[in-house]
């Protein structure tokens, strides 16, 4: 049976790429590799608006949940849409 610990799973969904980028960056400070997916559709205005999912390895999910709680506690309610997270890194693909 394959090892499922590296399978991606959604930690949470947020409204836009800016908020997702801030959370991904904050999780990296806890040595948790995360990425955001769904950004291309999150900005569309439609009857069913899209969200950006923050995805981590299944093996990191519990630590990511705890880290996210600590981040929110330490930083309070941050309006992530106002945080400058820099330019996205270029993809190798």
Biopython code that builds the backbone (N, CA, C, O; Angstrom):
import numpy as np
from Bio.PDB.StructureBuilder import StructureBuilder

atoms = [
    (1, "UNK", "N", (0.856, -1.179, 0.000)),
    (1, "UNK", "CA", (0.000, 0.000, 0.000)),
    (1, "UNK", "C", (0.897, 1.237, 0.000)),
    (1, "UNK", "O", (1.866, 1.294, 0.758)),
    (2, "UNK", "N", (0.589, 2.225, -0.838)),
    (2, "UNK", "CA", (1.407, 3.447, -0.896)),
    (2, "UNK", "C", (1.320, 4.246, 0.406)),
    (2, "UNK", "O", (0.329, 4.188, 1.132)),
    (3, "UNK", "N", (2.386, 4.986, 0.671)),
    (3, "UNK", "CA", (2.445, 5.842, 1.854)),
    (3, "UNK", "C", (1.580, 7.079, 1.614)),
    (3, "UNK", "O", (1.875, 7.880, 0.728)),
    (4, "UNK", "N", (0.527, 7.234, 2.391)),
    (4, "UNK", "CA", (-0.404, 8.354, 2.210)),
    (4, "UNK", "C", (0.058, 9.617, 2.918)),
    (4, "UNK", "O", (-0.588, 10.657, 2.788)),
    (5, "UNK", "N", (1.150, 9.560, 3.657)),
    (5, "UNK", "CA", (1.563, 10.725, 4.439)),
    (5, "UNK", "C", (1.980, 11.902, 3.572)),
    (5, "UNK", "O", (1.972, 13.042, 4.036)),
    (6, "UNK", "N", (2.346, 11.643, 2.318)),
    (6, "UNK", "CA", (2.736, 12.734, 1.421)),
    (6, "UNK", "C", (1.591, 13.199, 0.531)),
    (6, "UNK", "O", (1.768, 14.099, -0.290)),
    (7, "UNK", "N", (0.424, 12.592, 0.689)),
    (7, "UNK", "CA", (-0.733, 13.005, -0.108)),
    (7, "UNK", "C", (-1.149, 14.414, 0.302)),
    (7, "UNK", "O", (-1.146, 14.742, 1.489)),
    (8, "UNK", "N", (-1.505, 15.244, -0.670)),
    (8, "UNK", "CA", (-1.946, 16.599, -0.329)),
    (8, "UNK", "C", (-3.334, 16.594, 0.298)),
    (8, "UNK", "O", (-4.196, 15.802, -0.081)),
    (9, "UNK", "N", (-3.536, 17.474, 1.250)),
    (9, "UNK", "CA", (-4.864, 17.655, 1.821)),
    (9, "UNK", "C", (-5.060, 19.137, 2.124)),
    (9, "UNK", "O", (-4.105, 19.856, 2.418)),
    (10, "UNK", "N", (-6.294, 19.572, 2.049)),
    (10, "UNK", "CA", (-6.620, 20.983, 2.236)),
    (10, "UNK", "C", (-6.647, 21.331, 3.709)),
    (10, "UNK", "O", (-7.361, 20.714, 4.499)),
    (11, "UNK", "N", (-5.855, 22.335, 4.068)),
    (11, "UNK", "CA", (-5.843, 22.852, 5.437)),
    (11, "UNK", "C", (-7.029, 23.779, 5.642)),
    (11, "UNK", "O", (-7.768, 23.640, 6.616)),
    (12, "UNK", "N", (-7.215, 24.727, 4.727)),
    (12, "UNK", "CA", (-8.350, 25.636, 4.772)),
    (12, "UNK", "C", (-8.500, 26.320, 3.429)),
    (12, "UNK", "O", (-7.616, 26.240, 2.577)),
    (13, "UNK", "N", (-9.617, 26.988, 3.248)),
    (13, "UNK", "CA", (-9.884, 27.770, 2.046)),
    (13, "UNK", "C", (-10.046, 29.227, 2.443)),
    (13, "UNK", "O", (-10.632, 29.544, 3.478)),
    (14, "UNK", "N", (-9.515, 30.107, 1.602)),
    (14, "UNK", "CA", (-9.620, 31.539, 1.844)),
    (14, "UNK", "C", (-10.141, 32.220, 0.585)),
    (14, "UNK", "O", (-10.261, 31.590, -0.466)),
    (15, "UNK", "N", (-10.446, 33.488, 0.694)),
    (15, "UNK", "CA", (-11.113, 34.197, -0.388)),
    (15, "UNK", "C", (-10.223, 34.574, -1.558)),
    (15, "UNK", "O", (-10.707, 34.688, -2.683)),
    (16, "UNK", "N", (-8.913, 34.772, -1.317)),
    (16, "UNK", "CA", (-8.080, 35.257, -2.424)),
    (16, "UNK", "C", (-6.630, 34.824, -2.262)),
    (16, "UNK", "O", (-6.226, 34.312, -1.218)),
    (17, "UNK", "N", (-5.847, 35.046, -3.339)),
    (17, "UNK", "CA", (-4.443, 34.644, -3.356)),
    (17, "UNK", "C", (-3.590, 35.433, -2.367)),
    (17, "UNK", "O", (-2.619, 34.899, -1.830)),
    (18, "UNK", "N", (-3.929, 36.665, -2.124)),
    (18, "UNK", "CA", (-3.145, 37.485, -1.200)),
    (18, "UNK", "C", (-3.222, 36.901, 0.206)),
    (18, "UNK", "O", (-2.201, 36.743, 0.875)),
    (19, "UNK", "N", (-4.411, 36.586, 0.642)),
    (19, "UNK", "CA", (-4.580, 35.985, 1.967)),
    (19, "UNK", "C", (-3.879, 34.630, 2.028)),
    (19, "UNK", "O", (-3.215, 34.313, 3.015)),
    (20, "UNK", "N", (-4.026, 33.841, 0.980)),
    (20, "UNK", "CA", (-3.389, 32.525, 0.929)),
    (20, "UNK", "C", (-1.871, 32.655, 0.986)),
    (20, "UNK", "O", (-1.214, 31.893, 1.695)),
    (21, "UNK", "N", (-1.309, 33.605, 0.250)),
    (21, "UNK", "CA", (0.136, 33.798, 0.245)),
    (21, "UNK", "C", (0.682, 34.131, 1.616)),
    (21, "UNK", "O", (1.745, 33.643, 2.001)),
    (22, "UNK", "N", (-0.033, 34.954, 2.352)),
    (22, "UNK", "CA", (0.393, 35.293, 3.706)),
    (22, "UNK", "C", (0.391, 34.092, 4.628)),
    (22, "UNK", "O", (1.297, 33.929, 5.445)),
    (23, "UNK", "N", (-0.615, 33.258, 4.502)),
    (23, "UNK", "CA", (-0.715, 32.073, 5.355)),
    (23, "UNK", "C", (0.364, 31.065, 4.982)),
    (23, "UNK", "O", (0.995, 30.479, 5.862)),
    (24, "UNK", "N", (0.583, 30.856, 3.676)),
    (24, "UNK", "CA", (1.626, 29.931, 3.231)),
    (24, "UNK", "C", (2.993, 30.385, 3.753)),
    (24, "UNK", "O", (3.792, 29.569, 4.212)),
    (25, "UNK", "N", (3.252, 31.688, 3.679)),
    (25, "UNK", "CA", (4.511, 32.240, 4.178)),
    (25, "UNK", "C", (4.640, 32.038, 5.683)),
    (25, "UNK", "O", (5.710, 31.670, 6.166)),
    (26, "UNK", "N", (3.573, 32.271, 6.421)),
    (26, "UNK", "CA", (3.604, 32.093, 7.878)),
    (26, "UNK", "C", (3.817, 30.628, 8.246)),
    (26, "UNK", "O", (4.538, 30.335, 9.201)),
    (27, "UNK", "N", (3.205, 29.703, 7.507)),
    (27, "UNK", "CA", (3.396, 28.283, 7.792)),
    (27, "UNK", "C", (4.844, 27.865, 7.527)),
    (27, "UNK", "O", (5.378, 26.999, 8.220)),
    (28, "UNK", "N", (5.472, 28.473, 6.532)),
    (28, "UNK", "CA", (6.872, 28.161, 6.231)),
    (28, "UNK", "C", (7.773, 28.478, 7.423)),
    (28, "UNK", "O", (8.788, 27.811, 7.625)),
    (29, "UNK", "N", (7.412, 29.482, 8.208)),
    (29, "UNK", "CA", (8.185, 29.821, 9.403)),
    (29, "UNK", "C", (8.104, 28.715, 10.458)),
    (29, "UNK", "O", (8.925, 28.668, 11.375)),
    (30, "UNK", "N", (7.122, 27.833, 10.330)),
    (30, "UNK", "CA", (6.980, 26.674, 11.212)),
    (30, "UNK", "C", (7.493, 25.407, 10.526)),
    (30, "UNK", "O", (7.199, 24.296, 10.967)),
    (31, "UNK", "N", (8.261, 25.576, 9.446)),
    (31, "UNK", "CA", (8.803, 24.453, 8.672)),
    (31, "UNK", "C", (7.720, 23.543, 8.122)),
    (31, "UNK", "O", (7.877, 22.323, 8.072)),
    (32, "UNK", "N", (6.620, 24.157, 7.712)),
    (32, "UNK", "CA", (5.528, 23.411, 7.090)),
    (32, "UNK", "C", (5.424, 23.880, 5.648)),
    (32, "UNK", "O", (5.133, 25.045, 5.375)),
    (33, "UNK", "N", (5.669, 22.943, 4.723)),
    (33, "UNK", "CA", (5.569, 23.270, 3.307)),
    (33, "UNK", "C", (4.093, 23.262, 2.904)),
    (33, "UNK", "O", (3.393, 22.263, 3.066)),
    (34, "UNK", "N", (3.649, 24.378, 2.385)),
    (34, "UNK", "CA", (2.261, 24.512, 1.959)),
    (34, "UNK", "C", (2.242, 25.241, 0.625)),
    (34, "UNK", "O", (3.197, 25.933, 0.272)),
    (35, "UNK", "N", (1.156, 25.085, -0.108)),
    (35, "UNK", "CA", (0.989, 25.849, -1.331)),
    (35, "UNK", "C", (-0.474, 26.180, -1.504)),
    (35, "UNK", "O", (-1.350, 25.547, -0.914)),
    (36, "UNK", "N", (-0.724, 27.188, -2.327)),
    (36, "UNK", "CA", (-2.085, 27.644, -2.578)),
    (36, "UNK", "C", (-2.507, 27.197, -3.970)),
    (36, "UNK", "O", (-1.711, 27.224, -4.909)),
    (37, "UNK", "N", (-3.735, 26.795, -4.093)),
    (37, "UNK", "CA", (-4.271, 26.374, -5.377)),
    (37, "UNK", "C", (-5.673, 26.953, -5.545)),
    (37, "UNK", "O", (-6.411, 27.110, -4.573)),
    (38, "UNK", "N", (-6.027, 27.266, -6.774)),
    (38, "UNK", "CA", (-7.353, 27.804, -7.054)),
    (38, "UNK", "C", (-7.363, 29.297, -7.260)),
    (38, "UNK", "O", (-8.433, 29.892, -7.392)),
    (39, "UNK", "N", (-6.207, 29.916, -7.289)),
    (39, "UNK", "CA", (-6.129, 31.365, -7.428)),
    (39, "UNK", "C", (-6.681, 31.903, -8.726)),
    (39, "UNK", "O", (-7.191, 33.022, -8.766)),
    (40, "UNK", "N", (-6.588, 31.120, -9.796)),
    (40, "UNK", "CA", (-7.072, 31.599, -11.086)),
    (40, "UNK", "C", (-8.577, 31.829, -11.090)),
    (40, "UNK", "O", (-9.065, 32.718, -11.787)),
    (41, "UNK", "N", (-9.314, 31.039, -10.322)),
    (41, "UNK", "CA", (-10.764, 31.189, -10.316)),
    (41, "UNK", "C", (-11.284, 32.010, -9.150)),
    (41, "UNK", "O", (-12.455, 32.391, -9.148)),
    (42, "UNK", "N", (-10.445, 32.294, -8.154)),
    (42, "UNK", "CA", (-10.930, 32.984, -6.961)),
    (42, "UNK", "C", (-11.374, 34.410, -7.252)),
    (42, "UNK", "O", (-12.210, 34.947, -6.525)),
    (43, "UNK", "N", (-10.843, 35.033, -8.288)),
    (43, "UNK", "CA", (-11.183, 36.417, -8.587)),
    (43, "UNK", "C", (-12.391, 36.589, -9.476)),
    (43, "UNK", "O", (-12.864, 37.711, -9.657)),
    (44, "UNK", "N", (-12.906, 35.505, -10.039)),
    (44, "UNK", "CA", (-14.058, 35.620, -10.925)),
    (44, "UNK", "C", (-15.315, 35.951, -10.145)),
    (44, "UNK", "O", (-15.515, 35.472, -9.029)),
    (45, "UNK", "N", (-16.136, 36.755, -10.731)),
    (45, "UNK", "CA", (-17.446, 37.028, -10.141)),
    (45, "UNK", "C", (-18.430, 36.099, -10.841)),
    (45, "UNK", "O", (-18.705, 36.243, -12.033)),
    (46, "UNK", "N", (-18.939, 35.173, -10.099)),
    (46, "UNK", "CA", (-19.856, 34.184, -10.646)),
    (46, "UNK", "C", (-20.858, 33.822, -9.564)),
    (46, "UNK", "O", (-20.740, 34.245, -8.414)),
    (47, "UNK", "N", (-21.839, 33.037, -9.954)),
    (47, "UNK", "CA", (-22.832, 32.623, -8.963)),
    (47, "UNK", "C", (-22.207, 31.729, -7.900)),
    (47, "UNK", "O", (-22.677, 31.700, -6.763)),
    (48, "UNK", "N", (-21.163, 31.007, -8.252)),
    (48, "UNK", "CA", (-20.460, 30.146, -7.304)),
    (48, "UNK", "C", (-19.014, 30.620, -7.226)),
    (48, "UNK", "O", (-18.161, 30.118, -7.958)),
    (49, "UNK", "N", (-18.724, 31.589, -6.340)),
    (49, "UNK", "CA", (-17.371, 32.137, -6.287)),
    (49, "UNK", "C", (-16.343, 31.078, -5.901)),
    (49, "UNK", "O", (-16.628, 30.161, -5.131)),
    (50, "UNK", "N", (-15.150, 31.228, -6.452)),
    (50, "UNK", "CA", (-14.076, 30.289, -6.134)),
    (50, "UNK", "C", (-13.344, 30.703, -4.875)),
    (50, "UNK", "O", (-13.430, 31.849, -4.434)),
    (51, "UNK", "N", (-12.640, 29.776, -4.317)),
    (51, "UNK", "CA", (-11.799, 30.015, -3.152)),
    (51, "UNK", "C", (-10.399, 29.521, -3.459)),
    (51, "UNK", "O", (-10.193, 28.753, -4.398)),
    (52, "UNK", "N", (-9.455, 29.957, -2.677)),
    (52, "UNK", "CA", (-8.090, 29.476, -2.781)),
    (52, "UNK", "C", (-7.877, 28.497, -1.637)),
    (52, "UNK", "O", (-8.102, 28.832, -0.474)),
    (53, "UNK", "N", (-7.440, 27.283, -1.971)),
    (53, "UNK", "CA", (-7.195, 26.277, -0.952)),
    (53, "UNK", "C", (-5.715, 26.301, -0.579)),
    (53, "UNK", "O", (-4.843, 26.417, -1.439)),
    (54, "UNK", "N", (-5.456, 26.189, 0.709)),
    (54, "UNK", "CA", (-4.099, 26.055, 1.205)),
    (54, "UNK", "C", (-3.907, 24.575, 1.497)),
    (54, "UNK", "O", (-4.616, 23.983, 2.311)),
    (55, "UNK", "N", (-2.923, 23.989, 0.807)),
    (55, "UNK", "CA", (-2.732, 22.548, 0.823)),
    (55, "UNK", "C", (-1.401, 22.207, 1.484)),
    (55, "UNK", "O", (-0.381, 22.850, 1.236)),
    (56, "UNK", "N", (-1.435, 21.183, 2.329)),
    (56, "UNK", "CA", (-0.232, 20.676, 3.002)),
    (56, "UNK", "C", (-0.204, 19.161, 2.849)),
    (56, "UNK", "O", (-1.202, 18.547, 2.471)),
    (57, "UNK", "N", (0.941, 18.567, 3.143)),
    (57, "UNK", "CA", (1.010, 17.105, 3.158)),
    (57, "UNK", "C", (0.137, 16.593, 4.296)),
    (57, "UNK", "O", (0.008, 17.236, 5.337)),
    (58, "UNK", "N", (-0.455, 15.431, 4.080)),
    (58, "UNK", "CA", (-1.290, 14.841, 5.123)),
    (58, "UNK", "C", (-0.483, 14.645, 6.401)),
    (58, "UNK", "O", (-1.012, 14.814, 7.500)),
    (59, "UNK", "N", (0.792, 14.291, 6.266)),
    (59, "UNK", "CA", (1.628, 14.082, 7.449)),
    (59, "UNK", "C", (1.870, 15.376, 8.226)),
    (59, "UNK", "O", (2.213, 15.332, 9.408)),
    (60, "UNK", "N", (1.695, 16.524, 7.573)),
    (60, "UNK", "CA", (1.888, 17.824, 8.231)),
    (60, "UNK", "C", (0.578, 18.466, 8.691)),
    (60, "UNK", "O", (0.595, 19.530, 9.311)),
    (61, "UNK", "N", (-0.543, 17.835, 8.395)),
    (61, "UNK", "CA", (-1.840, 18.470, 8.651)),
    (61, "UNK", "C", (-2.037, 18.838, 10.122)),
    (61, "UNK", "O", (-2.441, 19.963, 10.420)),
    (62, "UNK", "N", (-1.769, 17.938, 11.022)),
    (62, "UNK", "CA", (-1.982, 18.224, 12.449)),
    (62, "UNK", "C", (-1.093, 19.385, 12.904)),
    (62, "UNK", "O", (-1.555, 20.286, 13.603)),
    (63, "UNK", "N", (0.193, 19.360, 12.503)),
    (63, "UNK", "CA", (1.096, 20.457, 12.866)),
    (63, "UNK", "C", (0.646, 21.764, 12.231)),
    (63, "UNK", "O", (0.758, 22.827, 12.842)),
    (64, "UNK", "N", (0.135, 21.685, 11.002)),
    (64, "UNK", "CA", (-0.319, 22.893, 10.308)),
    (64, "UNK", "C", (-1.536, 23.504, 11.001)),
    (64, "UNK", "O", (-1.641, 24.726, 11.109)),
    (65, "UNK", "N", (-2.438, 22.673, 11.461)),
    (65, "UNK", "CA", (-3.616, 23.170, 12.193)),
    (65, "UNK", "C", (-3.173, 23.878, 13.467)),
    (65, "UNK", "O", (-3.666, 24.961, 13.784)),
    (66, "UNK", "N", (-2.244, 23.266, 14.198)),
    (66, "UNK", "CA", (-1.742, 23.882, 15.430)),
    (66, "UNK", "C", (-0.972, 25.163, 15.131)),
    (66, "UNK", "O", (-1.121, 26.159, 15.840)),
    (67, "UNK", "N", (-0.148, 25.142, 14.082)),
    (67, "UNK", "CA", (0.616, 26.335, 13.705)),
    (67, "UNK", "C", (-0.320, 27.462, 13.300)),
    (67, "UNK", "O", (-0.102, 28.613, 13.676)),
    (68, "UNK", "N", (-1.351, 27.147, 12.545)),
    (68, "UNK", "CA", (-2.313, 28.169, 12.118)),
    (68, "UNK", "C", (-3.005, 28.791, 13.325)),
    (68, "UNK", "O", (-3.233, 30.000, 13.363)),
    (69, "UNK", "N", (-3.335, 27.966, 14.304)),
    (69, "UNK", "CA", (-3.956, 28.496, 15.529)),
    (69, "UNK", "C", (-2.984, 29.426, 16.253)),
    (69, "UNK", "O", (-3.385, 30.485, 16.736)),
    (70, "UNK", "N", (-1.700, 29.033, 16.330)),
    (70, "UNK", "CA", (-0.690, 29.886, 16.974)),
    (70, "UNK", "C", (-0.503, 31.184, 16.203)),
    (70, "UNK", "O", (-0.412, 32.260, 16.794)),
    (71, "UNK", "N", (-0.447, 31.076, 14.886)),
    (71, "UNK", "CA", (-0.277, 32.266, 14.043)),
    (71, "UNK", "C", (-1.419, 33.242, 14.277)),
    (71, "UNK", "O", (-1.197, 34.439, 14.459)),
    (72, "UNK", "N", (-2.627, 32.730, 14.273)),
    (72, "UNK", "CA", (-3.794, 33.596, 14.478)),
    (72, "UNK", "C", (-3.794, 34.200, 15.871)),
    (72, "UNK", "O", (-4.170, 35.358, 16.052)),
    (73, "UNK", "N", (-3.373, 33.420, 16.852)),
    (73, "UNK", "CA", (-3.314, 33.921, 18.223)),
    (73, "UNK", "C", (-2.250, 35.010, 18.364)),
    (73, "UNK", "O", (-2.495, 36.048, 18.979)),
    (74, "UNK", "N", (-1.076, 34.769, 17.795)),
    (74, "UNK", "CA", (0.034, 35.720, 17.901)),
    (74, "UNK", "C", (-0.222, 37.005, 17.124)),
    (74, "UNK", "O", (0.127, 38.095, 17.577)),
    (75, "UNK", "N", (-0.812, 36.873, 15.989)),
    (75, "UNK", "CA", (-0.965, 38.022, 15.112)),
    (75, "UNK", "C", (-2.357, 38.627, 15.134)),
    (75, "UNK", "O", (-2.604, 39.647, 14.491)),
    (76, "UNK", "N", (-3.253, 38.013, 15.857)),
    (76, "UNK", "CA", (-4.609, 38.529, 15.894)),
    (76, "UNK", "C", (-5.278, 38.371, 14.538)),
    (76, "UNK", "O", (-4.819, 37.608, 13.688)),
    (77, "UNK", "N", (-6.327, 39.075, 14.358)),
    (77, "UNK", "CA", (-7.032, 39.022, 13.090)),
    (77, "UNK", "C", (-6.381, 39.973, 12.103)),
    (77, "UNK", "O", (-6.659, 41.172, 12.108)),
    (78, "UNK", "N", (-5.523, 39.439, 11.266)),
    (78, "UNK", "CA", (-4.839, 40.241, 10.255)),
    (78, "UNK", "C", (-5.679, 40.252, 8.993)),
    (78, "UNK", "O", (-6.204, 39.221, 8.573)),
    (79, "UNK", "N", (-5.800, 41.414, 8.398)),
    (79, "UNK", "CA", (-6.435, 41.512, 7.096)),
    (79, "UNK", "C", (-5.363, 41.166, 6.074)),
    (79, "UNK", "O", (-4.634, 42.042, 5.610)),
    (80, "UNK", "N", (-5.268, 39.872, 5.718)),
    (80, "UNK", "CA", (-4.207, 39.390, 4.842)),
    (80, "UNK", "C", (-4.218, 40.088, 3.487)),
    (80, "UNK", "O", (-3.197, 40.108, 2.799)),
    (81, "UNK", "N", (-5.336, 40.654, 3.096)),
    (81, "UNK", "CA", (-5.379, 41.340, 1.803)),
    (81, "UNK", "C", (-4.545, 42.613, 1.812)),
    (81, "UNK", "O", (-4.273, 43.176, 0.752)),
    (82, "UNK", "N", (-4.135, 43.077, 2.993)),
    (82, "UNK", "CA", (-3.318, 44.293, 3.069)),
    (82, "UNK", "C", (-1.840, 43.988, 3.303)),
    (82, "UNK", "O", (-1.030, 44.910, 3.394)),
    (83, "UNK", "N", (-1.475, 42.703, 3.402)),
    (83, "UNK", "CA", (-0.101, 42.309, 3.666)),
    (83, "UNK", "C", (0.629, 42.090, 2.346)),
    (83, "UNK", "O", (0.138, 41.377, 1.471)),
    (84, "UNK", "N", (1.805, 42.706, 2.203)),
    (84, "UNK", "CA", (2.619, 42.524, 1.005)),
    (84, "UNK", "C", (3.461, 41.271, 1.189)),
    (84, "UNK", "O", (4.388, 41.250, 1.999)),
    (85, "UNK", "N", (3.136, 40.227, 0.436)),
    (85, "UNK", "CA", (3.878, 38.971, 0.538)),
    (85, "UNK", "C", (4.889, 38.832, -0.593)),
    (85, "UNK", "O", (5.479, 37.766, -0.766)),
    (86, "UNK", "N", (5.094, 39.892, -1.361)),
    (86, "UNK", "CA", (6.082, 39.856, -2.429)),
    (86, "UNK", "C", (5.528, 39.247, -3.699)),
    (86, "UNK", "O", (4.341, 38.941, -3.813)),
    (87, "UNK", "N", (6.420, 39.085, -4.636)),
    (87, "UNK", "CA", (6.048, 38.506, -5.926)),
    (87, "UNK", "C", (6.088, 36.984, -5.833)),
    (87, "UNK", "O", (6.909, 36.435, -5.099)),
    (88, "UNK", "N", (5.204, 36.289, -6.575)),
    (88, "UNK", "CA", (5.242, 34.839, -6.565)),
    (88, "UNK", "C", (6.533, 34.317, -7.192)),
    (88, "UNK", "O", (7.073, 34.924, -8.117)),
    (89, "UNK", "N", (7.019, 33.193, -6.683)),
    (89, "UNK", "CA", (8.205, 32.578, -7.241)),
    (89, "UNK", "C", (7.869, 31.977, -8.596)),
    (89, "UNK", "O", (6.750, 31.517, -8.825)),
    (90, "UNK", "N", (8.850, 31.985, -9.490)),
    (90, "UNK", "CA", (8.625, 31.407, -10.812)),
    (90, "UNK", "C", (8.573, 29.897, -10.703)),
    (90, "UNK", "O", (9.317, 29.285, -9.937)),
    (91, "UNK", "N", (7.688, 29.314, -11.477)),
    (91, "UNK", "CA", (7.506, 27.868, -11.484)),
    (91, "UNK", "C", (8.518, 27.215, -12.412)),
    (91, "UNK", "O", (8.886, 27.782, -13.440)),
    (92, "UNK", "N", (8.969, 26.014, -12.042)),
    (92, "UNK", "CA", (9.885, 25.262, -12.886)),
    (92, "UNK", "C", (9.170, 24.579, -14.043)),
    (92, "UNK", "O", (9.800, 24.135, -15.002)),
    (93, "UNK", "N", (7.858, 24.502, -13.941)),
    (93, "UNK", "CA", (7.117, 23.784, -14.987)),
    (93, "UNK", "C", (6.705, 24.666, -16.120)),
    (93, "UNK", "O", (6.076, 24.199, -17.069)),
]
sb = StructureBuilder()
sb.init_structure("model")
sb.init_model(0)
sb.init_chain("A")
sb.init_seg("    ")
for serial, (resi, resn, name, xyz) in enumerate(atoms, 1):
    if name == "N":
        sb.init_residue(resn, " ", resi, " ")
    sb.init_atom(name, np.array(xyz, "f"), 0.0, 1.0, " ", f" {name:<3s}", serial, name[0])
structure = sb.get_structure()
